[in-house]
Amino acid sequence: MAAILSKKQMSEEDIKFQYITPAITAKWDSGRITMETRITDGRVNIKGNMTFRETPKRVDYLLYMSDNKPVAVVEAKDNNHSVSYGLQQAMTYAQMLDIPFAYSSNGDGFAEHDFLTGREREFSLAEFPNEAELLARFRQEANHGEGVSAAEAAIIEQPYYMGMGSYPPRYYQRIAINRTVEAIAKGQDRLLLVMATGTGKTYTAFQIVYRLLKAGMKKKILYLADRNMLVDQTIEQDFAPLSRTIHKINFARDDKTTIGAYEVYFALYQQMVGDGDEEHFREWFAPDFFDLVIVDECHRGSAKEESRWRRVLEYFSGAAQIGMTATPKETKYVSNIDYFGEPLYVYSLNDGINDGFLAPFKVIRVTMDISEGWRPVAGQRDYFGNEIEDRVYNNRDYDYNLILQDRINQVAATITKYLKQTGRMQKTIVFCATEEHAERMRVALVNCNADMVQQNPDYVVRITGSDVYGKSKLKYFISASAQYPVLATTSDLLTTGADCKMTRLIVLDKMISSMTTFKQIIGRGTRLREKEGKMSFMVMDFRNITSLFADQDWDGPVEQEDDFGLGNNSDDGNSGDDNPDGDDGDDGNGGAPASDGTGGDRVVYYVREDGCKVCVINEAVAVYDTKGKLLVQENIIDYTKANIIGEYASLQAFIRKWNSAEKKAVIAEQLARDGIDLDKLKAEQGMADVDDFDFICYIAYGKKPLTRRERANNTRKKDIFSKFSGAAKEVLEILLQKYMDLGIKEIEKTEVLKLADFGRFGKPSRIARLFGGSKEYREAVLELKKRLYEDEVG
């Protein structure tokens, strides 16, 4: 039977159904084909005070050589395009997905690009290569024509772990896993994976370990980290399916006769080396005991030549070693690339935000009247009677060698003001200059939030390496379900590794010169928790640290400095339990004295509130793109005003539009399309009880606002219900009360009649009959709305 439409009249979906799908399924098992495969979640964009997702990227067809490895992508177009029209798009997807073959079709035939040979060709629908043909070509052409070895073939066929509660790897995780296991199968023994914070490095490591173990390619694996928190988090979460074969090394309790009975060993560098440089690893393990070593957060100095931790890696040098990091540390003294080689795969913060797997952010840059400098008056003394050295102090000094108590108070007050506007229970990390500064900030925040602390004393907690109580609260702070603590003050402990799932506000009140540290800190907020409503986060900057966004290294390529290895640096890069607050060797002070608050060899001045009064002079809100380019510097109020005036040039124009709109909700809907959530904005301004009309007039035209209660009371005085009687009059009186409670948009909805207050009148249809029918009920509501605003003349 002839097709109803000619090819030229068919949609792309028709072409796929009638021609392309049959051509592919004739040659491929349907179990090795997925269609309309979503590969990204769709970038989350911030517009005004709202967030929304872009359309996810989808691939028309993916063809798989195994469960783990797609081999071809096919892009379909309608027949008004040429056969090869979609090939460039298919090639873009293929490169993104690390796939060797790309195809396009318009229903007449196929165009092919072979990434293994660089060749292109076109052929008929019937000539589409079958599974065996394409796999044979891959095995022959791969590895620059050297082909696929038996070891590679075996590891390709080894499936992922897909037990209860697990999820299939995202496309970039699959690439990282596949490249790693295939490189190990080829004999490569130094590998580096760069994956942004929040993109699943430990999940990726688990799948690598699982496949290598199950394929019999590796038998004894050492997972190295520098913090107990990182080790425990990894064992309990991503590596839980291997719990029966896991052992966490503790030389004080371990038994040499049984320690060899496991497959996956977790250890801290500090334990392996020992506080006194005992090098325990030599006593307990032969150099060839492990055949794979994974180095977590390897940017923290483990590969540096003079680091004592490097000895662990060199002792087990016969093992394959995988370095995993979010931000490779590349300086003339420390280079992961020098040790591990060029990254096998890089998935950056830029990639994660663009794909919609990581949360975007805004920045509030706070300027104080002393941000550019403060100078003591002649002979001024500090709290302890020390005369303060006469010079100009600035952000590099504050809380390092000059403690200005009122500055700390103002920072705490600014944070609290923001939280009061946007939500008091938002998980917040305040990064402070030192542990002592973190304690002073905790106290200041407690005093600013005494009402919340009264409800729960853990509302504000200091979480630093030396604070035993604070560290005991860390697992609750990073939990997605535990409410408390809400605010955490820290110095460096939360800079890296901590899976801070629900962090919505990151406060920068320390100097940071290291791009590595800066990226790690920003990474504390990038995890998306869509079900819990976390779609973006805010960075509040008190020291102009976010100027680093303008640095060319913010999210550029990973490169090794040309002068790597020159010079001498005695910094050992230690962190974790050796340096409990987690400093990675760069104190981040940007030249500021690295005071620990005790003074040491340097004088630290303590200035009370009355010795230096501080005030905030500006708060600028900025939105950046994923490459750190400034998109817009905005104030949400100014942004809202500009949008309203852009639509309604005068107050009279807006009032005319409002009065003529049958449903007032259309105004709020128009603002929502411009990225303005009116209810959220009212709440942030402490005006949740103000009518939408009044709030818009106040923001855009400076008109004094009325509350909904005031409007309702003014309307009651007009005796507008006199023409109604009995139950109908009662319904309108309840509607007016609901307007006071909920707002104009809610009483316009029929659903309002389903509320318990109307229950005694029956279902909405029965309530409408009290007025004579649905039409008469709508007219009564229109009359009520008209009377609410009839005093406003446009």
C-alpha positions in Angstrom: 0.0 0.0 0.0 1.4 3.4 -1.0 2.3 5.9 1.8 -0.4 8.5 2.5 2.2 11.3 2.2 5.1 11.8 -0.2 8.6 11.8 1.4 8.8 15.6 1.0 5.5 16.0 3.0 6.7 13.8 5.8 7.9 15.1 9.2 11.2 14.0 10.6 9.3 11.5 12.8 7.5 10.1 9.8 10.9 9.7 8.0 12.3 7.9 11.0 9.3 5.6 11.4 8.9 4.7 7.7 12.6 4.5 6.5 15.4 5.0 9.0 14.3 2.8 11.8 13.5 -0.2 9.5 16.9 0.2 7.8 18.7 0.1 11.2 16.6 -2.7 12.8 17.0 -4.9 9.8 20.8 -5.0 10.6 20.9 -4.5 14.4 19.4 -6.3 17.3 16.8 -4.0 18.9 18.4 -4.6 22.3 21.5 -2.8 21.1 19.6 0.3 19.9 18.2 3.2 22.0 16.2 6.0 20.4 15.7 9.6 21.5 18.4 9.0 24.1 18.7 11.9 26.5 22.4 12.7 27.2 22.2 15.9 29.2 19.7 17.2 31.7 19.4 20.7 30.1 21.3 23.7 31.4 19.8 25.5 34.4 19.6 29.2 33.7 19.1 32.0 36.2 16.8 34.8 35.1 15.8 37.4 37.6 15.0 35.5 40.8 13.9 32.4 38.9 15.6 29.3 37.4 14.5 27.3 34.5 16.0 24.4 32.4 16.8 24.5 28.8 15.8 21.6 26.6 18.0 18.5 27.2 20.2 17.2 24.4 18.9 14.0 22.8 20.4 11.7 20.2 18.0 10.2 17.6 19.7 6.7 17.6 22.5 5.2 19.6 24.0 1.8 18.6 25.9 -0.2 21.2 28.7 -2.7 20.7 28.2 -3.7 24.4 26.1 -2.5 27.3 29.1 -0.2 28.2 30.1 1.2 24.9 28.1 3.0 22.2 29.7 2.6 18.8 27.6 4.8 16.5 25.2 7.8 16.6 22.6 8.4 13.9 21.0 11.8 13.3 17.7 12.0 11.4 16.4 14.8 9.2 13.3 15.2 7.1 13.5 14.7 3.3 13.6 18.4 2.5 17.3 18.1 3.6 20.2 16.3 2.0 21.4 12.9 3.2 24.4 14.5 4.8 22.7 17.5 6.2 22.6 16.2 9.8 26.1 14.7 9.7 27.8 17.6 11.4 25.4 17.5 14.2 25.9 13.7 14.5 29.7 14.3 14.5 29.3 16.8 17.3 27.3 14.3 19.4 29.8 11.5 18.6 32.7 13.6 19.7 30.9 14.6 22.9 30.0 10.9 23.6 33.4 9.5 22.5 31.8 7.4 19.7 33.8 6.3 16.6 31.1 6.3 14.0 28.6 9.1 13.1 25.7 8.9 10.6 23.0 11.1 9.2 20.0 10.2 7.0 17.0 11.9 5.3 15.3 8.7 4.5 17.0 8.3 1.1 20.2 6.8 2.4 23.0 7.4 4.9 26.1 9.6 5.2 28.9 8.2 7.4 31.9 9.8 9.2 34.5 7.4 10.5 36.5 9.0 13.3 39.0 6.2 13.3 40.1 6.8 9.7 38.8 10.3 9.1 36.9 9.2 5.9 33.4 9.9 4.9 31.0 8.2 2.4 27.3 7.9 1.4 25.3 4.7 0.7 21.8 3.5 0.4 19.4 2.5 3.2 20.0 -1.2 2.5 23.7 -0.8 2.8 23.7 0.3 6.5 26.5 -1.8 8.2 25.3 -4.6 10.4 26.5 -5.3 13.9 29.3 -7.7 13.0 30.6 -5.4 10.2 30.8 -2.3 12.3 32.3 -4.1 15.3 34.9 -5.7 13.0 35.8 -2.3 11.6 36.1 -0.9 15.1 38.4 -3.7 16.3 40.6 -3.4 13.2 40.8 0.4 13.0 41.0 1.3 16.7 44.3 2.5 18.4 45.5 4.2 15.2 45.1 1.1 13.2 46.7 -1.3 15.7 43.4 -2.8 16.6 41.8 -3.9 19.8 43.7 -6.4 21.9 42.1 -9.4 23.6 42.5 -7.7 27.0 40.7 -4.6 25.8 37.9 -6.7 24.2 37.4 -8.5 27.5 37.2 -5.3 29.6 34.8 -3.7 27.0 32.5 -6.6 27.5 32.6 -6.5 31.3 29.4 -4.8 32.5 29.0 -2.0 35.0 27.7 -2.7 38.5 23.9 -2.2 38.2 22.6 -3.5 41.5 19.6 -2.3 43.5 19.7 1.5 43.9 22.4 2.1 41.4 22.1 4.1 38.3 23.7 3.9 34.8 26.7 6.2 34.4 26.1 9.6 32.8 27.7 10.0 29.4 30.8 11.7 30.8 31.2 9.1 33.6 31.0 6.3 31.0 33.7 8.0 28.9 36.0 8.3 32.0 35.3 4.7 33.0 35.8 3.3 29.6 38.9 5.2 28.8 40.5 4.3 32.1 39.8 0.5 32.0 40.8 0.3 28.3 44.0 2.3 28.9 44.9 -0.1 31.8 44.1 -3.1 29.5 46.6 -1.6 27.0 49.3 -1.4 29.7 49.2 2.3 30.6 50.1 2.6 34.3 49.9 6.4 35.1 46.5 7.9 34.5 44.8 11.2 35.4 41.1 12.0 35.5 39.9 15.5 35.9 36.2 15.8 36.9 34.6 18.9 38.5 33.3 18.7 42.0 29.8 17.2 42.1 30.1 15.2 38.9 30.7 11.8 40.6 34.4 11.1 40.8 34.1 8.4 43.5 31.2 6.8 41.6 33.4 6.7 38.5 36.2 5.2 40.6 33.9 2.6 41.9 32.8 1.5 38.5 36.4 1.3 37.3 37.4 -0.8 40.3 34.3 -3.0 39.9 34.9 -3.8 36.2 38.7 -4.4 36.7 38.0 -6.8 39.6 35.3 -8.7 37.9 37.3 -9.0 34.7 40.2 -10.4 36.8 42.5 -7.7 35.5 43.3 -6.3 39.0 43.1 -8.2 42.3 44.4 -5.9 45.0 43.5 -2.2 45.0 44.6 0.6 47.3 42.5 3.7 47.5 44.4 6.6 49.0 42.9 9.8 50.5 44.1 12.4 53.0 41.0 12.7 55.2 39.0 10.3 57.3 35.9 12.0 56.1 36.7 11.3 52.5 37.5 7.7 53.2 34.4 7.0 55.2 32.1 8.8 52.8 33.5 6.8 49.9 33.2 3.4 51.7 29.7 4.1 52.9 28.3 5.5 49.7 29.7 4.7 46.3 31.8 1.6 47.3 29.1 0.1 49.4 28.4 -2.8 46.9 32.0 -4.1 47.5 31.7 -3.8 51.3 32.5 -7.5 51.9 35.8 -7.2 50.2 36.8 -3.7 51.6 39.2 -3.0 54.4 40.0 0.3 55.9 43.7 0.2 57.0 44.4 0.9 60.7 47.8 -0.4 61.6 47.1 0.0 65.3 44.4 -2.7 65.1 45.2 -4.7 62.0 46.6 -8.2 62.0 49.5 -9.0 59.6 48.3 -12.5 59.2 44.9 -11.6 57.9 45.4 -8.2 56.2 45.9 -9.8 52.8 42.4 -11.3 52.7 40.7 -8.3 51.0 40.4 -6.8 47.5 40.0 -3.1 48.1 42.0 -1.3 50.8 41.3 2.3 51.9 44.0 4.3 53.7 45.1 7.7 54.7 48.5 8.9 53.6 49.2 9.9 57.2 48.6 6.3 58.4 50.7 4.8 55.6 53.6 7.1 56.4 53.3 7.6 60.2 53.7 10.7 62.3 57.3 10.0 62.8 58.1 9.1 59.2 58.1 5.3 60.1 56.9 4.4 56.6 54.5 1.7 57.9 53.6 0.7 54.3 57.0 -0.9 54.0 56.5 -3.1 57.0 53.0 -4.3 56.1 53.0 -4.7 52.3 55.4 -5.9 49.7 56.1 -3.5 46.8 54.0 -5.7 44.5 51.1 -6.3 46.9 48.9 -3.8 45.1 48.3 -3.8 41.3 46.2 -0.7 41.3 46.5 2.5 43.4 43.8 5.2 43.2 44.8 8.7 44.5 41.8 10.7 45.5 42.0 14.5 45.4 45.5 14.2 43.9 45.9 17.9 43.5 46.6 18.2 47.3 50.3 17.5 47.0 50.6 13.7 46.9 52.5 13.6 43.6 55.0 16.4 44.5 58.5 15.2 44.3 59.6 16.3 47.8 56.3 15.3 49.5 56.7 12.4 51.9 53.4 11.1 50.6 55.1 10.7 47.2 57.1 7.9 48.8 53.9 5.8 49.0 53.3 6.1 45.3 57.0 5.3 44.5 57.0 2.3 46.7 54.1 0.8 44.8 55.4 2.0 41.5 54.8 -1.3 39.8 51.0 -0.8 40.2 48.8 1.1 37.8 48.1 4.5 39.4 45.1 6.7 38.8 45.0 10.3 40.0 41.6 11.8 40.4 41.0 15.5 40.9 38.5 18.3 40.3 41.3 20.9 39.8 44.8 19.7 38.9 47.4 21.6 40.8 49.7 23.1 38.2 52.5 25.3 39.5 56.3 25.4 39.0 56.6 23.3 42.2 53.7 20.9 41.9 52.4 19.1 38.8 50.1 16.2 38.6 50.6 16.2 34.8 54.3 15.7 35.3 53.6 12.6 37.4 50.4 11.1 36.0 50.7 12.3 32.4 48.2 14.4 30.4 44.6 13.9 31.6 42.9 10.9 30.1 39.6 12.8 30.3 38.5 16.2 31.5 35.0 17.1 32.5 35.0 20.7 33.8 32.7 22.9 35.9 31.9 24.6 32.6 30.8 21.3 31.1 28.8 20.3 34.1 26.8 23.5 34.3 26.2 23.6 30.5 24.9 20.0 30.6 22.6 20.8 33.5 24.3 18.4 35.9 25.7 21.2 38.1 24.0 24.2 39.6 24.7 27.7 38.3 25.3 30.6 40.6 25.0 34.3 41.3 27.5 36.5 43.1 26.8 39.2 45.7 29.9 41.3 46.0 29.8 43.3 49.3 31.9 46.4 49.6 32.6 47.9 53.0 33.9 51.4 53.8 37.2 49.9 54.8 37.5 47.4 51.9 40.2 49.6 50.2 41.9 50.3 53.5 41.9 51.4 57.1 44.5 53.4 59.0 44.6 53.7 62.8 44.5 57.1 64.4 47.7 58.4 65.8 48.7 56.4 68.9 45.6 54.1 68.7 45.9 51.0 70.9 44.2 47.7 70.6 42.2 45.7 73.1 45.3 44.6 74.9 46.9 48.0 75.0 49.3 47.4 72.1 49.9 50.4 70.0 48.8 49.6 66.5 51.4 50.0 63.8 50.7 53.1 61.8 50.0 52.0 58.2 47.1 51.3 55.8 45.5 47.9 56.5 43.3 46.2 53.9 41.5 42.9 53.1 44.9 41.1 53.2 45.3 42.0 56.8 41.8 41.8 58.3 41.4 38.7 60.5 45.0 37.7 59.7 47.1 40.2 61.7 44.4 42.8 62.4 41.1 41.7 64.1 38.4 44.3 63.6 35.5 43.1 65.7 32.9 45.4 64.0 33.9 44.2 60.6 33.2 40.6 61.7 29.8 41.8 63.2 28.9 43.6 59.9 29.8 40.5 57.8 27.5 38.4 60.1 24.8 41.0 59.9 24.9 41.0 56.1 24.7 37.2 55.9 21.8 37.2 58.3 20.0 40.0 56.4 20.3 37.9 53.2 19.0 34.7 54.9 16.1 36.6 56.4 15.1 37.7 52.9 15.6 34.4 51.2 15.2 31.7 53.8 16.7 31.1 57.3 17.2 27.4 56.8 19.5 27.6 53.7 22.7 25.6 54.3 25.5 28.1 54.4 29.3 27.8 54.5 31.3 30.8 55.7 35.0 30.5 54.7 37.1 32.4 57.2 40.8 33.5 57.3 41.8 31.3 60.3 40.3 28.9 62.8 40.1 31.7 65.3 38.3 33.9 62.8 35.9 31.0 62.2 35.1 31.0 65.9 34.7 34.8 66.1 32.4 34.6 63.1 30.4 31.8 64.7 29.8 33.9 67.8 28.8 36.9 65.7 26.3 34.8 63.7 24.9 33.3 66.8 24.2 36.8 68.2 22.6 37.9 64.8 20.4 34.8 64.8 19.6 34.3 68.4 16.0 33.5 67.6 17.1 30.5 65.4 19.8 29.4 67.9 17.1 29.5 70.6 15.2 26.9 68.6 18.3 24.7 68.0 21.8 25.6 69.3 23.3 23.8 66.3 21.9 26.4 64.0 25.4 27.9 63.8 28.4 25.6 64.2 32.2 26.0 63.7 33.5 23.1 61.6 37.3 23.1 61.6 40.0 20.6 62.0 40.7 21.4 65.7 37.1 21.7 66.7 36.0 18.2 67.9 32.4 19.2 68.4 32.2 20.8 65.0 33.7 17.9 63.2 31.2 15.6 64.9 28.4 17.7 63.2 29.9 17.5 59.8 28.0 14.5 58.6 24.8 16.2 59.6 25.7 19.4 57.8 26.4 17.7 54.5 23.3 15.5 54.8 20.5 16.2 52.4 17.9 15.3 55.1 19.3 16.7 58.4 18.1 20.2 59.1 20.9 21.2 61.5 23.6 22.6 61.4 22.4 25.3 59.0 25.4 27.7 59.1 28.9 26.4 59.2 32.0 28.6 59.7 35.2 27.1 58.6 38.7 27.9 57.5 39.8 25.1 55.1 38.2 21.9 56.3 35.2 22.2 53.9 37.2 23.5 51.0 37.4 20.1 49.3 36.0 16.6 49.4 33.0 17.3 51.6 29.9 16.3 49.7 27.9 19.4 50.7 24.6 18.4 48.9 22.3 21.3 50.0 24.7 24.3 50.2 22.8 27.3 48.9 25.1 30.1 50.1 28.9 30.2 50.1 30.4 33.2 51.9 34.0 34.2 51.0 35.7 36.1 53.9 39.2 34.9 53.4 41.9 35.8 50.9 42.4 33.2 48.2 45.1 33.5 45.5 45.1 29.9 44.4 42.8 29.1 41.5 42.8 25.5 42.7 41.4 26.5 46.1 38.9 28.9 44.5 37.5 26.3 42.2 37.2 23.8 45.1 35.3 26.3 47.2 32.9 27.2 44.4 32.4 23.5 44.0 30.9 23.2 47.5 27.7 24.7 46.0 27.5 23.1 42.6 25.5 20.0 43.4 22.0 20.1 42.1 19.2 18.7 44.3 16.1 19.3 42.1 13.7 17.3 44.2 14.6 19.4 47.2 14.3 22.6 45.2 18.0 23.4 45.0 18.6 24.6 41.4 21.2 27.3 42.0 23.3 28.8 44.7 24.7 32.2 45.8 28.2 33.3 46.4 28.6 36.2 48.8 32.1 37.8 48.5 33.5 40.2 51.1 37.1 40.4 49.8 36.7 40.7 46.0 37.8 37.1 45.6 35.4 36.6 42.7 37.6 38.8 40.6 39.3 35.5 39.9 36.4 34.7 37.6 38.1 37.1 35.2 41.3 35.1 35.3 42.0 33.2 32.1 42.6 30.1 34.2 39.1 30.1 35.7 37.9 27.3 33.4 40.4 27.1 30.7 42.4 24.1 29.4 44.5 22.1 31.8 48.1 23.1 31.1 51.5 22.5 32.7 53.6 25.6 33.4 56.7 25.7 31.3 58.9 26.4 34.3 57.6 23.4 36.3 60.3 22.0 38.6 62.4 25.2 38.8 63.0 26.8 42.2 62.7 25.4 45.6 59.7 25.1 47.8 59.8 23.5 51.3 56.0 23.2 51.5 55.1 19.6 51.9 51.6 20.1 50.8 50.3 18.1 53.7 46.6 18.3 54.7 44.0 16.2 56.4 44.9 14.9 59.9 48.5 16.2 59.6 47.0 19.6 59.0 43.5 19.2 60.5 42.0 22.2 58.8 42.8 20.8 55.4 45.2 23.4 54.0 46.5 22.1 50.7 49.9 23.9 51.1 48.7 27.2 49.6 47.6 29.3 52.6 45.6 31.3 50.2 46.4 34.5 52.0 47.7 36.2 48.9 50.6 37.6 50.8 48.9 38.1 54.1 50.7 36.9 57.2 49.5 33.3 57.9 48.7 34.0 61.5 46.9 31.3 63.4 45.4 33.9 65.7 47.9 33.3 68.4 50.4 35.9 67.2 53.4 33.7 66.8 56.3 35.8 65.6 54.0 38.4 64.2 51.9 41.0 66.2 48.2 40.5 65.9 46.1 43.5 66.8 42.6 43.1 68.3 40.4 46.2 67.8 37.0 46.4 69.5 33.8 47.7 67.9 34.4 51.2 69.2 37.9 51.2 67.8 36.8 50.9 64.2 33.2 51.3 63.1 32.5 49.5 59.8 29.5 49.8 57.4 28.5 48.2 54.2 28.4 50.7 51.4 27.4 48.5 48.4 26.0 45.1 47.5 26.3 44.3 43.8 24.7 41.2 42.3 26.4 39.7 39.3 25.6 36.7 37.0 28.4 34.9 35.3 28.5 32.4 32.5 30.2 29.0 32.8 33.5 30.5 31.6 33.5 33.2 34.2 32.4 36.0 31.8 30.2 38.6 33.4 26.8 38.4 31.8 24.9 41.0 33.8 25.4 43.0 37.0 22.0 43.4 38.5 19.9 44.3 41.4 16.6 42.3 41.4 14.6 45.3 42.4 16.1 47.4 39.5 15.7 44.4 37.2 12.0 44.1 38.1 11.4 47.9 37.8 13.1 47.9 34.4 10.9 45.0 33.2 7.7 46.6 34.4 8.4 50.0 33.0 9.5 48.4 29.7 6.0 46.9 29.5 4.0 49.8 31.0 5.7 53.2 30.5 3.7 55.0 33.2 1.7 54.2 36.3 -1.5 55.1 34.4 -0.7 52.6 31.7 -0.2 49.9 34.2 -3.4 50.7 36.1 -5.4 50.6 32.8 -3.9 47.2 32.0 -4.6 45.9 35.5 -8.2 47.0 35.5 -8.9 45.7 32.0 -7.4 42.3 32.7 -10.2 39.8 33.5 -7.6 37.6 35.3 -5.0 39.5 37.3 -2.8 36.4 37.3 -1.8 37.2 33.7 0.3 40.1 35.0 2.3 37.8 37.3 2.6 35.3 34.5 4.1 37.9 32.2 6.6 38.8 34.9 7.4 35.1 35.4 8.3 34.9 31.7 10.8 37.7 32.4 12.3 35.7 35.3 10.5 37.4 38.2 8.8 35.4 40.8 6.5 38.0 42.3 5.6 36.1 45.5 9.3 35.2 46.2 10.3 38.8 45.6 7.6 40.1 48.0 8.8 37.7 50.6 12.4 38.8 50.2 11.4 42.4 50.7 9.3 41.6 53.8 6.1 42.5 51.9 4.4 39.2 51.6 1.1 40.7 52.9 1.0 43.4 50.2 -1.3 43.0 47.1 0.5 42.2 43.8 -1.0 45.4 42.4 0.4 47.5 45.2 3.8 45.8 45.1 4.2 46.4 41.4 3.2 50.1 41.8 5.6 50.5 44.7 8.6 48.9 43.0 8.1 50.5 39.6 6.5 53.8 40.3 7.1 54.6 43.9 3.4 54.5 44.9 2.7 53.8 48.6 1.5 50.2 48.9 -1.6 48.9 50.7 -1.7 45.5 52.4 -4.3 43.0 51.3 -6.0 43.5 54.6 -6.3 47.2 54.1 -7.7 46.7 50.6 -10.2 44.2 51.9 -11.3 46.4 54.7 -11.8 49.4 52.3 -13.9 47.1 50.1 -16.1 45.9 53.0 -17.0 49.5 53.7 -18.6 49.8 50.3 -21.3 47.2 51.3 -20.7 45.3 48.0 -22.5 42.2 49.2 -25.9 43.8 49.7 -27.4 42.5 46.5 -26.5 38.9 47.5 -28.2 37.0 50.4 -27.9 33.8 52.3 -25.2 31.3 51.4 -24.1 33.3 48.3 -23.2 36.3 50.4 -21.3 34.0 52.9 -19.3 32.6 50.0 -18.2 36.1 48.8 -17.3 37.1 52.3 -15.1 34.0 52.6 -13.6 34.8 49.2 -12.7 38.2 50.5 -11.1 36.6 53.5 -9.2 34.2 51.2 -8.0 37.2 49.2 -6.5 38.7 52.4 -4.8 35.4 53.2 -3.7 34.1 49.8 -3.8 37.0 47.3 -5.7 37.9 44.2 -4.3 35.1 42.0 -5.7 32.4 44.2 -9.3 33.6 44.4 -9.4 33.7 40.6 -9.0 29.9 40.6 -12.0 27.6 40.8 -9.9 25.3 43.0 -10.3 27.9 45.8 -13.8 26.6 46.3 -12.4 23.2 47.3 -10.8 24.6 50.4 -12.2 23.5 53.8 -13.7 26.9 54.4 -16.3 26.3 51.7 -16.9 22.6 52.6 -20.4 23.2 54.1 -21.6 24.6 50.9 -20.8 21.5 48.9 -18.8 21.0 45.7 -17.8 23.9 43.4 -20.6 23.2 41.0 -23.2 23.4 43.8 -21.6 26.6 45.1 -21.9 28.1 41.6 -25.7 27.2 41.6 -26.0 29.5 44.7 -25.4 32.4 42.3 -27.6 31.0 39.6 -24.9 29.0 37.7 -21.2 29.1 36.7 -21.6 32.3 34.6 -23.2 34.2 37.4 -20.6 33.0 39.9 -17.8 34.3 37.6 -19.6 37.6 37.2 -19.8 37.9 41.0 -16.1 37.3 41.4 -15.4 39.8 38.7 -17.5 42.3 40.6 -15.5 41.6 43.8 -12.2 42.1 42.0 -13.5 45.3 40.3 -14.5 46.7 43.7 -11.0 45.9 45.2 -9.3 48.2 42.7 -12.0 50.6 41.6 -10.4 53.5 43.5 -7.3 53.2 41.2 -7.8 55.4 38.2 -5.7 54.9 35.1 
